[in-house]
Amino acid sequence: MPCDNCGRRAVGLQREIASNCMTKVIIVDDSALNREFHSQIARDAGFAAAAAVHGLDALGKAKGEPFDVILTDLNMRGMDGYEFTRRVRQDPGYDEVPIIIISSECPRFDKQISSDAGVDLYQVKPVDGKLLVESILMLLGKR
């Protein structure tokens, strides 16, 4: 059966993946390895994946096209994930977009700072791909 959005044929589990094909995810991380790893997880789940090398890069890309989900590192040069989240939340088009911080800095995670910044969820690196996809679908209301 072809996907209503992109026309790809899908059966069984592929049908569920194809239903994600119009969902755009941006991965914000200053590590090329992490950007590629998280992008691959997103693509394997059927999402369209874009990448940004830091917060300012992501803010520029977010102005150019709408994203449905944002995955961001916490520790990045120039602007950390909290500051990036605060700034992207100032754009009315991103006030409700799910934002997930993915970081190896578990001890630094502060629920109040995250809540104040507008973070929806926090996951620890190395992230479990299945958990990440389930989290995205839950935040999008698809689970």
ABEGO torsion letter per residue (X at the ends): XBBAAAGBBBBEAAAAAAAAAABBBBBBBABAAAAAAAAAAAAAAGBBBBBBABAAAAAAAAAABBBABBBBBABBBGBBAAAAAAAAAABAAAAABBBBBBBABAAABBAAAAAAAGBABBBBOBBBAAAAAAAAAAAAGAX
